[in-house]
Amino acid sequence: MVDLVRIESADDLPTPDRSAIDVALLDMNCGYANVGHDAIVAIVGDAAAEHEAALRASGRRVRVLSYALRDKLMVPDHASRPADLYLGTGGPGHLDPRRNTASRGTQEVVEDPAWEPRLWELFDAIAADETAALYGVCHTFGLMCRWSGVAEPKLRGPEKGGPMSGIGTNVLTPQALDHPWFAKMAACGGDEFVPVLDSRHYDLLPTGKMRGGATPIAFEWDTTNMGPGDALTMLEIARERDGTPRFFAVNSHPEISEATKVSRFLDAMLASGTIDRESYEQRASILPVLRDDRTTERLCVGRLAFSDLVRDRIARLVAA
């Protein structure tokens, strides 16, 4: 287990502790309860458990600082208090917070955009600091695309069947197939077509501006033209000298694993009152999707896209 500290105001920030490996979780859920957040905390906990003996012997521990970024405007300051690892969740609403002025389910929400320039500063700092790492999913991916100028969001209209939900297919790019880390994704299913768990209203369409170091890793599969589509779905901004991704995100949900784990998260959220029965039933509708015939392949891809990166980074931090 890891210590979990919720940061909703500056007063919630714990005292800096050299014995703690701090993981800053950028909660993009804008006040909405989300199983993805708890799944990421569990991934960090599992990674820490692999090094329990080493952590105990050195008197160290792992703690997750969960920043209520969009609803409470809490953004980590890398200059004054750098985290050892940054992780970014999914979340509802348009990817430009200035467009979120009305409540329209998960397509648009109401929020104060004041956090955005501070998040851009954080992304700048992480990109510039070779000792820092960030891995993100869904909403974090879209924000990373906007910050970098690599891609801009476009609402999925009727020509694309509207919002994407369920198991989709991504196509690995030639750069991915030559990548020391991402080439392993192709091995999950034997080719460059990899399954992912999708839940999104917006595609991220490339602007034609690929900043230095940025590498497109995957695009959405276009079922109409039977080839790579126009929507970017995986993007690497920076990597370690050994080829391991250092700054990377995906427009899918690799943090969501097998149905049994998700069911346990939902049961715990219902029991604690985090969600009501109606919300529980709505979220539980994903469980049959997680049991489809591509589950083994999807979980393999998901581990390489997120949880194995977290495990690798925690292992490096413990060994440091």
C-alpha positions in Angstrom: 0.0 0.0 0.0 1.0 3.6 -0.5 0.1 6.7 1.4 -2.6 8.8 -0.4 -2.8 12.5 0.3 -5.6 14.5 -1.4 -4.5 18.1 -2.3 -7.4 20.5 -2.6 -5.7 23.5 -1.1 -2.2 24.6 -0.3 -2.9 23.6 3.3 -3.2 20.0 2.3 0.3 19.7 1.0 2.3 17.5 3.4 5.7 18.5 4.7 8.5 17.7 2.3 10.1 14.4 3.3 13.3 13.1 1.9 12.3 9.5 3.0 9.2 9.7 0.7 9.1 8.9 -3.0 6.4 11.4 -4.1 4.1 10.5 -7.0 2.1 13.6 -8.1 -1.2 12.4 -9.5 -2.8 15.1 -11.7 -6.5 14.5 -11.2 -8.3 15.8 -14.3 -11.7 14.6 -13.3 -12.9 18.1 -12.3 -14.7 16.9 -9.2 -16.3 13.8 -10.8 -15.7 10.4 -9.2 -13.7 8.2 -11.6 -12.5 4.6 -11.3 -9.5 5.5 -13.4 -8.1 7.6 -10.6 -8.3 4.8 -8.1 -6.9 2.3 -10.7 -3.8 4.5 -11.0 -3.3 4.7 -7.3 -3.5 0.9 -7.2 -0.9 0.6 -9.9 1.5 2.8 -7.9 0.7 0.6 -4.9 1.5 -2.6 -6.7 4.7 -1.1 -8.1 5.8 -0.1 -4.6 4.9 -3.5 -3.2 7.4 -5.1 -5.5 10.1 -3.2 -3.6 8.7 -3.5 -0.1 11.8 -5.0 1.4 14.2 -2.5 -0.2 11.9 0.4 0.9 11.7 -0.9 4.5 15.5 -1.5 4.7 16.2 2.1 3.6 13.4 3.7 5.7 11.7 5.0 2.6 8.1 4.9 1.5 6.0 5.8 -1.5 3.2 8.3 -1.3 0.7 9.6 -3.9 -0.2 13.3 -3.8 -3.5 13.6 -5.7 -3.9 17.1 -6.9 -7.5 18.3 -7.6 -6.2 20.2 -10.6 -9.2 21.4 -12.6 -11.8 21.9 -9.9 -9.6 23.2 -7.1 -6.9 24.8 -9.3 -4.1 22.8 -7.6 -1.2 22.4 -9.9 2.2 21.1 -8.7 5.1 23.5 -8.8 8.1 21.6 -10.2 10.5 24.4 -9.5 9.8 24.7 -5.7 8.7 21.1 -5.0 9.5 18.6 -7.8 7.8 15.3 -7.6 9.6 12.1 -8.3 7.0 11.0 -10.8 4.0 12.7 -12.4 0.9 10.7 -13.6 -2.2 12.2 -15.3 -5.7 10.9 -15.3 -8.6 11.1 -17.8 -11.5 13.5 -17.2 -14.7 15.0 -18.7 -15.2 18.0 -20.9 -13.6 19.9 -23.7 -9.8 19.9 -23.8 -9.8 23.7 -23.9 -11.1 24.8 -20.5 -12.3 28.1 -22.0 -14.8 26.0 -23.9 -16.2 24.4 -20.8 -18.9 26.9 -19.9 -22.0 24.7 -19.7 -22.8 21.3 -18.3 -23.4 18.7 -21.1 -22.6 15.4 -19.5 -19.0 14.4 -20.1 -18.8 16.3 -23.4 -18.6 19.7 -21.7 -18.4 20.8 -18.1 -18.2 24.1 -16.2 -14.7 25.0 -15.0 -12.3 27.9 -14.3 -9.5 27.8 -16.9 -7.0 29.5 -14.5 -5.1 26.3 -14.1 -4.0 26.0 -17.7 -1.0 28.4 -17.8 0.3 26.8 -14.6 -0.1 23.3 -16.1 1.8 24.5 -19.2 4.6 25.7 -17.0 4.7 22.3 -15.3 4.8 20.5 -18.7 7.7 22.8 -19.7 9.6 22.0 -16.6 9.1 18.2 -16.9 10.2 18.3 -20.6 13.3 20.3 -19.7 14.3 18.2 -16.6 15.9 14.9 -17.7 15.3 13.5 -14.2 11.5 14.0 -14.4 8.9 11.8 -15.9 5.2 12.0 -16.7 2.8 9.4 -18.0 -0.8 10.2 -18.8 -4.1 8.9 -20.2 -7.1 10.4 -22.0 -7.7 14.0 -20.9 -4.0 14.4 -19.9 -3.1 13.2 -23.4 -5.3 15.9 -25.0 -3.8 18.6 -22.8 -0.3 17.4 -23.6 -1.1 17.6 -27.4 -2.5 21.2 -27.0 0.5 22.3 -24.8 3.0 21.0 -27.3 1.1 22.2 -30.4 1.3 18.8 -31.9 -2.5 18.2 -32.2 -5.8 20.0 -31.6 -9.1 18.5 -30.4 -12.1 18.0 -32.7 -15.5 16.7 -31.5 -16.3 13.3 -33.0 -19.3 14.0 -35.2 -21.8 11.7 -36.8 -19.4 11.0 -39.7 -17.3 9.1 -37.1 -20.2 7.6 -35.2 -20.1 10.1 -32.4 -18.3 9.5 -29.1 -15.9 6.5 -29.0 -16.6 3.9 -26.2 -15.4 0.4 -25.9 -12.5 -1.6 -27.4 -10.9 0.2 -30.3 -7.9 -0.4 -32.5 -4.8 1.7 -32.7 -2.1 1.4 -35.4 1.5 1.7 -34.3 3.6 4.1 -36.4 6.8 3.1 -38.1 8.6 5.1 -35.4 6.9 2.9 -32.8 7.9 -0.3 -34.5 11.5 0.8 -34.4 11.2 2.1 -30.8 13.2 0.2 -28.0 10.1 0.2 -25.8 7.0 0.4 -28.0 8.1 -2.2 -30.5 7.1 -4.7 -27.7 3.5 -3.6 -28.2 3.4 -5.3 -31.6 4.6 -8.5 -30.0 1.4 -8.5 -27.8 -0.7 -9.4 -30.8 1.8 -10.2 -33.5 1.4 -7.0 -35.6 1.0 -3.2 -35.5 -2.7 -3.3 -34.9 -3.3 -3.1 -31.1 -6.5 -3.0 -29.0 -7.2 -0.2 -26.5 -10.0 0.7 -24.2 -11.5 3.9 -25.6 -13.8 6.5 -24.0 -13.7 9.9 -25.7 -15.7 12.6 -27.3 -12.7 14.3 -29.0 -10.1 13.2 -31.5 -6.7 14.9 -31.5 -5.8 15.9 -35.0 -2.2 16.7 -35.9 -1.3 20.3 -36.7 1.8 19.3 -38.7 4.0 20.8 -36.0 6.1 18.1 -34.3 8.2 19.7 -31.6 11.8 18.5 -31.1 11.9 15.1 -29.5 8.2 14.5 -30.0 7.3 11.1 -31.7 3.9 9.9 -32.9 3.5 6.4 -31.5 0.0 5.4 -32.8 -3.0 6.6 -34.7 -6.7 5.5 -34.6 -7.6 2.7 -37.1 -10.0 4.1 -39.7 -12.7 1.4 -40.3 -14.0 3.3 -43.3 -10.8 3.5 -45.2 -9.2 0.5 -43.6 -6.0 2.2 -42.7 -4.5 4.6 -40.1 -6.9 7.4 -39.4 -6.3 11.1 -38.8 -6.5 10.9 -35.0 -3.3 10.8 -33.1 -3.7 8.4 -30.1 -0.2 8.0 -28.6 2.5 10.6 -28.3 6.0 10.6 -26.8 7.6 13.9 -25.9 10.9 12.7 -24.4 12.7 9.5 -23.5 15.6 8.2 -21.4 19.0 7.6 -22.9 18.3 3.9 -22.8 15.1 4.4 -24.9 12.5 4.1 -22.1 9.8 6.8 -22.5 10.1 9.6 -20.0 7.2 11.9 -21.1 4.4 10.0 -22.8 0.6 9.8 -22.9 -2.2 8.0 -24.7 -5.8 8.9 -25.7 -7.2 5.7 -24.2 -7.5 4.0 -20.8 -4.6 1.5 -20.2 -5.0 2.1 -16.4 -8.3 0.1 -16.6 -7.3 -3.6 -16.3 -9.3 -6.8 -15.9 -13.0 -6.7 -15.0 -12.5 -8.3 -11.5 -10.3 -5.4 -10.4 -12.6 -2.7 -11.8 -15.5 -4.4 -10.1 -13.7 -4.2 -6.8 -12.9 -0.5 -7.3 -16.6 0.2 -8.1 -17.8 -1.8 -5.0 -15.4 0.2 -2.8 -16.6 3.5 -4.3 -20.2 2.6 -3.7 -19.5 1.4 -0.1 -17.7 4.7 0.7 -20.4 6.9 -0.8 -18.1 8.2 -3.5 -20.7 7.2 -6.1 -24.4 6.5 -5.8 -26.2 3.4 -7.0 -27.2 5.0 -10.4 -23.5 6.0 -11.0 -22.4 2.6 -10.0 -24.7 0.9 -12.5 -23.6 3.3 -15.2 -19.9 2.6 -14.6 -20.5 -1.2 -14.2 -21.8 -1.3 -17.8 -18.1 -1.4 -18.9 -17.5 -4.8 -17.2 -18.7 -6.9 -20.1 -16.6 -4.9 -22.5 -13.5 -5.7 -20.4 -14.2 -9.5 -20.9 -14.1 -9.4 -24.7 -12.0 -11.9 -26.8 -9.1 -9.4 -27.1 -8.6 -9.0 -23.3 -5.2 -10.7 -23.1 -3.9 -8.6 -26.0 -5.4 -5.4 -24.6 -3.9 -5.9 -21.1 -0.5 -6.5 -22.7 -0.7 -3.3 -24.6 -2.0 -1.4 -21.6 0.8 -2.6 -19.4 3.4 -1.3 -21.9 1.5 2.0 -22.4 1.2 2.8 -18.7 1.6 0.4 -15.7 5.0 -1.0 -16.8 6.3 2.5 -17.3 5.2 3.3 -13.7 6.8 0.1 -12.4 10.0 1.0 -14.3 10.1 4.5 -12.9 9.4 3.4 -9.3 12.2 0.8 -9.6 14.6 3.4 -10.7 13.6 5.7 -7.8 14.0 2.9 -5.3 17.4 2.0 -6.6 18.6 5.7 -6.7 
